[in-house]
Amino acid sequence: MGNEDNRRRRSPCSCCLSVFKWIPVIFIFGVIAWSYYAYVVELCVLKTENRAAMIFMLIFYHIALVLFLWSYWQTINTPVGRVPAQWRIPDEEVNQLFRADNQETQKRILNNFARSLPVTNRTINGSVRFCEKCKIIKPDRSHHCSVCSCCVLKMDHHCPWVNNCVNFSNYKFFVLFLGYALVYCLYVAFTTIHDFIQFVQNENGLAVSEQGQPTGSGMGRFHILFLFFISIMFAISLVSLFGYHIYLVLVNRTTLEAFRAPIFNIGGPDKNGYNLGRYANFCEVFGDRWQLWFIPVFTSKGDGLYFTTSSDQFGSGTGQRYDAMGNTTSAAAAASSRQRSII
């Protein structure tokens, strides 16, 4: 991390900005706390007359809530996956790199330093990817986050709702957070829809019991009404976001790679460069032990520095591979190209 970034992080403005970043997280926890009161107290304790139904509702509600909060906390609290120190270029070579008068010289310096590192991604001009702020060689699928002020392993995006980078270290937690948040919202909406219908059917907005007597206070009924509306609104937004990230998991692609295909030293740009098949892609994020797939504990495969590519999985000698422009490259031509790049 550069000295300029350190000074910026220690400034008073940076401290104020750090506090400001927690506002979305505080808002989410505030909504969860209010929904807990509205559901448990107003709906279950004060409104539900059937004790068996109340116990059944509370058990499943708390299971969904615990899994939701657990995955959300893991997403927030998991440290960002940072690039190890051995990927940092020494100051002498950095000075040579910045003093180089052409791109070919810079490319040669970077390629020589990265010769022993497991990197396959390249820039548009074929050079090893280098971060000028962190002074490091970027591992495959890593990117520099301006909010975190560091290079992040397998960066997906920086999410303000968790005040953290979604990356290799917490991507499983983030997907589970979206999934359990959706389950939580759908469960709340499903169990409050009956009260919503009663609210609409009664002119004064008060539900009545089987004996025709009003049940619950007017304010309590409005708590349940708003709970239904908010759960529906959050569920609608979560469906698309959760569905999109499930798609990304199944094709082994990050949000950044969906917008800009990674460039490989052999084959060029290829959005499907890490696609190993749906099951293998799923296991790369959620692990091989199916018992822990849906538990918010870290089970992702690998170290975040090296990732198996589709050419590694299926072999480079199986014929032709297509790049993003629709061109084909035979195995022999790919090997020859790789040999020339090393020379």
Summary of the structure (lengths in Angstrom):
residues: 343
radius of gyration: 26.0
end to end distance: 31.5
largest distance: 88.9
contacts: 988
relative contact order: 0.11
helix: 56%
strand: 10%
